[in-house]
Amino acid sequence: MKITVKVKPNSHKNEVLPLKSGIYEIYTTVVPEKGKANKKVIELLAKEYKVSKSNVILVKGETSKLKIFEIIQ
């Protein structure tokens, strides 16, 4: 399953919010440097979908705030 995610790095909380448009908005306290925010987003999505982190793959948008992830269940 592929999902679209809008990442809000350097926030005050770590939270996953599904929006009505089908896009997820993810807040993370991690700064967007050297892939740190991407790793935290993968961790949050794995927890949300109850899968291991290796089952969450960043498909597109490594340096963008709008990303596409594939979740293998």
Secondary structure, 3 states (H helix, E strand, C coil): CEEEEEEECCCCCCEEEECCCCCEEEECCCCCCCCHHHHHHHHHHHHHHCCCHHHEEEEECCCCCEEEEEECC
